[in-house]
Amino acid sequence: MKLYNTLTKKKEEFKPINPERVTMYVCGPTVYNYIHVGNARPLVVFDVLRRYFEYKGYEVDYLVNFTDIDDKMINRANEEGTTVKEIADRFIKEYYKDAEGLLLKEEGTKHPKATEHITDIINFIKSLVDKGYAYNVDGNVYFDITKLKDYGKLSKKNVEDLVSGARIEVNKEKKNPGDFALWKKEKPGEPSWDSPWGKGRPGWHIECSVMARKYLGDTIDIHAGGTDLQFPHHENEIAQSESLTGKPFAKFWMHNAMVNVSDEKMSKSKMNFFTVREISKEYDLEVLRFFLLSAHYRSPINFSKELVEQSKKGLDRLYNAKNNLEHLLEHTEEKNVEEKNDVLEKLNEFKAKFEESMEDDLNTADAIAVLFELIKYTNSNFSAETSKDLVQKAYNLLVELSSILGILSKKEEILDEEIIELIEKRNEARKNKDYELADKIRDELKEKGIIIQDTPEGTKWRRV
């Protein structure tokens, strides 16, 4: 499998440190609000990478952190007249609701919080101070970027520019304008903890270095997140971690491109964002997941209701094909058919093509295209005359491949008795050639959110 490594700016063959296990750290949300569509993209994309590794037989240690102490959280708590912990607890709970809707695999996922690792953070910073990489100024501890010869290697930033103050807010306490905070001195009304430098709280970057090392080791296989985190966040993580351990922090750095609205990055600061919760009021969040996977993860994707609607139609096509195969399984029999080997060969071709797409830097867009090729083949070539064994194999393949993408896992809904009676009444009307009544019932069902489709295999339905 080849993955694009932001550190080297090229695709490289992926081989985990441990031949049987993959370690992955994905930067999670700052829990001061509902996650928006831009936040959801890395969560969905790297969830799929994790699923693919498991499909290939690896065990995966998968960690998505919660930043639960931060300026944004303090500001929100002050605005609401509540505590930072109350804000964090509230939005972590809401995160899990959105995660369920997005079909993120939560089983086995670790979600460490910054505030639960204060002692670890303090010990990490103390070691950096002792090694001469960090310095204390009146209770504020900063990392000295000039102590690291290769600072800027991920983002390709010029250290001399950073030291001269280019694009960085001037702070007279710092030795260099590019130095960043590891520990922030207590301010009135802010949460704080005791430390060797006085009361204070962690800076933003330190938590990820600490928690990645604690749960995954000194060197991890993959560190991932949005491209907006390359600098300063991920650059600073590298500086902290590699200064402490003397080892590479991560073998692969992976970054997804932004979700845009009108070609501008979606963000809370620009006020041009849509929360996942808002989308859920209009669409099943599986549609949003499908939308986010419909483009290559390193390509920017424009968000619009029109494109989401297209994704809904595409997902409906896949579900209809899956339902058709389930229907055939109930009405076909085992037969000896001459074309059996040809069909099996065709199914193996689809599987190989899907894997080829996934192993070419996680190309989910091409992988989805393979699913549509598969259902086009089954829709055109499978009928009640097809051997049950072949239908079962095609169905199993569709389920297996779609499960890697985390889609098509929802069971068909059970209809209310009233709806079932209307469908049966309409079927009876059609049987009696009372098409006026049949059309009237069809329209009534549509008003109730049920679309009827008459097929050679019988009447099928789907929700609007």
C-alpha positions in Angstrom: 0.0 0.0 0.0 1.3 3.5 -0.9 0.4 6.5 1.1 1.3 10.1 0.6 3.7 11.3 3.3 3.5 15.0 4.0 6.9 14.9 5.6 8.6 13.7 2.4 6.0 15.1 -0.1 5.7 11.8 -1.9 3.9 8.5 -1.9 5.7 5.8 0.0 5.2 2.1 0.6 3.5 1.7 4.0 5.0 -0.8 6.3 4.1 -0.6 10.0 6.8 -0.7 12.7 5.1 -3.8 14.1 4.3 -6.2 11.3 1.0 -7.1 12.9 -0.1 -3.8 14.4 -0.7 -0.2 13.1 -0.6 2.8 15.4 -2.6 5.8 14.4 -3.2 9.2 16.0 -5.8 11.5 14.6 -6.1 15.1 15.9 -9.7 15.3 17.3 -11.9 18.3 18.0 -11.7 21.1 20.5 -15.0 20.4 22.3 -16.5 23.8 22.7 -19.2 23.4 20.0 -20.8 20.9 17.7 -18.4 19.5 15.1 -18.8 21.0 11.6 -18.5 19.3 8.2 -14.8 20.4 7.9 -14.1 18.7 11.3 -15.9 15.6 10.1 -13.7 15.0 7.0 -10.6 13.8 8.8 -12.7 11.7 11.2 -14.4 9.9 8.3 -11.4 9.7 6.0 -9.0 8.2 8.6 -11.8 6.0 10.0 -11.8 4.4 6.5 -8.0 4.0 6.5 -8.3 2.2 9.9 -11.1 0.0 8.6 -8.9 -0.9 5.5 -6.0 -1.9 7.7 -8.3 -4.1 9.7 -9.6 -5.6 6.5 -6.0 -6.5 5.6 -5.6 -8.3 8.9 -3.8 -5.7 11.0 -4.7 -4.8 14.6 -5.0 -1.1 14.8 -4.4 1.1 17.9 -6.5 4.1 17.0 -6.6 7.3 19.0 -8.6 10.5 18.5 -8.1 13.1 21.3 -10.5 15.6 22.8 -9.0 19.0 23.5 -10.9 20.0 26.6 -8.8 23.0 27.8 -8.2 25.9 25.4 -8.8 29.6 24.9 -12.0 28.9 22.9 -13.4 26.8 25.6 -12.6 29.4 28.3 -14.2 32.1 26.2 -17.4 30.0 25.7 -17.6 29.1 29.4 -17.3 32.8 30.3 -20.0 33.7 27.8 -22.4 31.2 29.3 -21.4 31.8 32.9 -20.5 28.2 33.4 -17.3 26.0 33.7 -14.9 24.7 31.1 -15.6 21.2 32.3 -19.4 21.6 31.8 -18.7 22.9 28.2 -16.4 19.9 27.5 -18.7 17.3 29.0 -21.7 18.7 27.0 -20.0 18.7 23.6 -18.2 15.4 24.1 -21.6 13.9 24.6 -22.8 15.6 21.4 -19.7 14.4 19.6 -20.7 10.8 20.3 -24.1 11.4 18.8 -22.7 12.8 15.6 -20.1 10.0 15.5 -22.8 7.4 15.6 -24.7 9.1 12.8 -21.5 9.3 10.7 -20.9 5.6 11.3 -17.5 6.2 12.9 -16.1 3.0 14.4 -16.0 3.8 18.1 -15.3 0.2 19.3 -11.6 0.1 20.3 -11.1 3.9 19.7 -9.3 5.7 22.5 -10.4 9.3 23.2 -8.0 10.7 25.8 -8.6 14.3 27.2 -5.9 16.9 27.9 -7.2 17.5 31.4 -6.8 13.9 32.3 -3.1 14.0 31.5 -1.9 17.1 33.4 0.8 15.2 35.4 2.1 13.5 32.2 2.1 16.9 30.5 4.0 18.6 33.3 6.6 15.8 33.4 7.1 16.0 29.6 7.6 19.8 29.8 10.0 19.5 32.8 12.1 17.1 30.7 12.3 19.6 27.8 13.3 22.3 30.3 16.0 20.0 31.8 17.3 19.2 28.3 17.6 22.9 27.4 14.9 22.9 24.7 12.4 25.0 26.8 12.6 28.0 29.1 10.5 29.5 31.9 9.7 33.2 32.0 7.7 34.1 35.1 5.5 31.0 34.9 5.2 30.8 31.1 7.2 28.0 29.6 8.2 28.3 25.9 9.9 25.9 23.4 13.0 27.4 21.8 12.7 26.6 18.1 16.4 27.6 17.5 17.5 24.5 19.5 16.1 22.2 16.9 18.1 22.2 13.6 15.3 20.8 11.5 12.4 22.8 12.8 10.0 23.5 9.9 10.7 20.2 8.1 7.0 19.2 7.9 5.6 22.5 6.8 8.8 23.6 5.0 8.7 26.9 6.9 11.9 28.9 7.0 13.2 29.1 10.6 15.0 32.4 9.9 11.7 34.0 8.8 10.1 32.7 12.0 12.9 34.0 14.2 12.8 37.4 12.5 9.1 37.7 13.4 7.5 37.2 10.1 3.7 36.6 10.4 4.0 35.9 14.1 2.6 38.1 16.9 5.3 39.8 18.9 5.7 38.6 22.5 8.5 40.3 24.4 8.8 37.4 26.8 10.0 35.0 24.1 13.6 34.6 23.0 12.4 34.3 19.4 9.0 35.3 17.9 8.5 31.7 16.7 8.8 30.1 20.1 5.6 28.5 21.3 3.9 28.0 24.7 4.2 24.7 26.5 2.7 26.0 29.7 0.6 29.1 30.3 0.6 31.1 33.5 -2.7 31.3 35.3 -5.0 34.2 34.5 -8.0 35.2 36.6 -11.1 33.1 36.0 -9.2 30.3 34.1 -8.8 26.7 35.1 -5.3 26.0 36.4 -3.1 23.3 37.9 -0.1 23.4 40.1 3.3 23.0 38.4 7.0 23.6 39.0 6.5 27.0 37.3 3.4 28.0 39.3 -0.2 27.6 38.6 -1.2 27.4 35.0 -2.5 25.3 32.2 -1.1 23.4 29.1 -0.5 25.1 25.8 -2.4 23.5 22.8 0.4 21.5 21.1 1.8 19.6 24.1 -1.3 17.4 24.7 -0.9 15.5 21.5 2.8 14.8 21.9 2.1 13.5 25.5 -0.9 11.4 24.7 0.5 9.9 21.5 3.7 8.8 23.4 1.7 7.5 26.4 -0.7 5.3 24.4 1.2 4.5 21.2 4.9 4.8 21.9 7.8 7.1 21.1 7.4 6.5 17.3 4.0 5.9 15.7 3.1 4.7 12.3 0.7 7.4 11.2 -0.2 10.9 12.6 -3.1 12.4 10.7 -5.4 15.5 10.6 -6.5 18.3 8.4 -4.0 20.2 6.3 -4.6 23.3 8.3 -2.8 21.6 11.2 0.5 21.2 9.5 1.7 24.5 10.9 2.0 25.3 13.6 0.3 22.4 15.4 2.0 19.3 13.9 5.3 21.1 13.3 5.4 21.9 17.0 4.4 18.4 18.0 7.4 17.1 16.0 9.7 19.6 17.8 8.5 18.6 21.3 8.4 14.9 20.8 11.7 14.5 18.9 13.6 16.8 21.2 12.5 14.7 24.2 13.0 11.2 22.7 15.6 11.7 20.0 13.5 9.5 17.8 11.2 10.2 14.8 7.7 11.1 16.1 5.7 9.5 13.2 6.8 7.6 10.1 3.9 8.9 8.1 2.1 12.3 8.3 -1.2 12.4 6.5 -3.3 15.4 5.9 -6.7 15.8 4.3 -7.6 18.9 2.3 -10.2 21.3 3.4 -13.9 21.4 2.9 -14.8 24.6 1.2 -17.9 26.8 0.9 -17.8 28.9 -2.3 -14.1 28.0 -2.6 -13.2 29.3 0.9 -12.2 27.0 3.8 -15.1 26.1 6.0 -14.3 27.4 9.6 -16.1 28.7 12.6 -14.0 31.9 12.5 -15.3 32.7 9.0 -18.9 31.9 10.1 -19.4 29.9 6.9 -19.7 26.5 8.5 -22.4 23.9 8.7 -22.5 21.7 11.7 -23.0 18.0 11.3 -26.0 18.4 13.6 -27.6 20.9 11.2 -27.0 18.5 8.3 -28.6 15.6 10.3 -31.9 17.5 10.4 -32.2 17.3 6.6 -30.2 14.1 5.7 -29.2 10.9 7.2 -25.5 11.4 8.2 -24.5 8.4 6.2 -25.2 10.6 3.2 -22.6 13.1 4.6 -20.1 10.3 5.1 -20.6 9.2 1.5 -20.2 12.8 0.3 -16.9 13.2 2.2 -15.6 10.0 0.6 -16.6 10.9 -2.9 -13.4 12.9 -3.5 -9.8 11.9 -2.9 -8.9 13.0 0.6 -6.1 15.3 -0.5 -8.3 17.2 -2.9 -10.4 20.1 -1.6 -14.1 19.5 -1.7 -16.8 22.1 -2.1 -19.8 21.7 0.2 -23.2 22.5 -1.2 -26.7 21.2 -0.7 -26.8 20.2 -4.4 -23.7 18.0 -4.1 -25.1 16.4 -0.9 -28.3 15.7 -2.8 -26.3 14.0 -5.5 -24.6 11.9 -2.8 -28.0 10.9 -1.4 -29.1 9.7 -4.8 -25.9 7.8 -5.3 -26.2 6.1 -1.9 -29.8 5.3 -2.6 -28.7 3.5 -5.8 -26.3 1.4 -3.8 -29.0 0.6 -1.2 -31.5 -0.3 -3.9 -29.0 -2.7 -5.5 -28.2 -4.3 -2.1 -32.0 -4.7 -1.5 -32.4 -6.2 -5.0 -29.8 -8.8 -4.1 -31.5 -9.5 -0.8 -34.8 -10.0 -2.6 -33.1 -12.4 -5.1 -31.7 -14.4 -2.3 -35.2 -15.1 -1.1 -36.5 -16.1 -4.5 -33.6 -17.9 -6.3 -32.5 -21.5 -6.0 -29.1 -23.3 -6.2 -28.4 -24.2 -9.9 -25.6 -25.5 -12.0 -24.9 -22.8 -14.5 -22.4 -22.6 -17.3 -21.5 -19.0 -16.7 -20.6 -19.6 -13.0 -16.8 -19.4 -13.4 -17.2 -16.3 -15.6 -19.3 -14.5 -12.9 -16.9 -15.5 -10.2 -14.0 -14.2 -12.2 -15.8 -10.9 -12.8 -16.5 -10.6 -9.0 -12.8 -11.2 -8.3 -11.9 -8.4 -10.8 -14.2 -6.0 -8.9 -12.5 -6.9 -5.6 -9.0 -6.5 -7.0 -9.9 -3.2 -8.6 -11.3 -1.9 -5.3 -8.2 -2.9 -3.3 -6.0 -1.3 -6.0 -7.9 2.0 -5.5 -7.6 1.8 -1.8 -3.9 1.0 -1.9 -3.2 3.9 -4.2 -3.1 6.5 -1.4 -6.6 5.7 -0.1 -8.5 6.7 -3.2 -12.0 6.3 -1.9 -13.4 8.1 -5.0 -12.2 5.4 -7.3 -13.2 2.7 -4.8 -16.8 4.1 -4.8 -16.7 4.0 -8.6 -15.9 0.3 -8.4 -19.0 -0.3 -6.2 -21.1 1.3 -8.9 -19.5 -0.9 -11.5 -20.4 -3.9 -9.3 -24.0 -3.0 -8.9 -24.4 -2.1 -12.6 -23.1 -5.6 -13.4 -25.5 -7.3 -10.9 -28.5 -5.2 -11.9 -27.9 -6.1 -15.6 -26.9 -9.8 -15.2 -28.7 -11.2 -12.1 -32.3 -12.3 -12.1 -34.5 -14.9 -10.6 -32.8 -17.4 -12.9 -29.4 -16.7 -11.4 -27.9 -19.4 -9.2 -28.4 -18.5 -5.5 -24.8 -19.3 -4.8 -23.7 -16.5 -7.3 -26.2 -14.0 -5.9 -24.9 -14.8 -2.4 -21.3 -14.2 -3.5 -22.1 -10.9 -5.2 -24.1 -9.8 -2.1 -21.2 -10.8 0.2 -18.8 -8.9 -1.9 -20.9 -5.7 -2.0 -21.3 -5.9 1.8 -17.6 -6.6 2.4 -16.3 -3.7 0.2 -18.9 -1.2 1.4 -18.2 -2.0 5.0 -14.6 -0.9 4.4 -16.0 2.5 3.5 -18.4 2.3 6.4 -21.6 2.5 4.3 -24.6 0.3 3.5 -24.6 -1.1 7.0 -28.1 0.0 8.0 -30.9 -2.6 8.0 -34.0 -2.1 6.0 -36.7 -0.4 8.1 -39.8 -2.2 9.1 -42.9 -0.5 7.8 -45.9 0.5 10.0 -49.0 -1.7 9.6 -50.8 1.2 8.0 -48.2 1.5 5.3 -48.1 -2.3 4.7 -51.9 -2.3 4.3 -51.8 0.5 1.8 -49.1 -1.3 -0.3 -51.1 -4.5 -0.3 -54.3 -2.5 -1.2 -52.5 -0.9 -4.1 -51.2 -4.3 -5.3 -54.7 -5.6 -5.2 -55.9 -2.6 -7.2 -53.3 -3.1 -9.9 -54.2 -6.8 -10.0 -57.8 -5.8 -10.7 -56.6 -3.2 -13.2 -58.0 -0.3 -11.1 -55.1 1.9 -12.0 -56.9 5.1 -10.8 -57.1 3.7 -7.3 -53.5 2.4 -7.5 -52.2 5.8 -8.5 -54.2 7.5 -5.7 -52.7 5.1 -3.1 -49.2 5.7 -4.6 -49.6 9.4 -4.1 -50.9 8.9 -0.6 -47.8 6.8 0.2 -45.6 9.5 -1.3 -47.1 12.0 1.1 -46.2 9.7 3.9 -42.6 9.6 2.7 -42.7 6.2 0.9 -41.7 5.8 -2.8 -43.2 2.8 -4.5 -41.3 1.0 -7.3 -42.9 -1.8 -9.4 -40.3 -4.3 -10.6 -40.4 -7.8 -12.2 -39.6 -9.2 -8.8 -42.5 -7.4 -7.1 -43.3 -4.1 -5.4 -40.4 -2.4 -3.6 -40.3 0.7 -1.5 -37.9 3.3 -0.2 -38.2 6.4 2.0 -37.9 9.8 0.4 
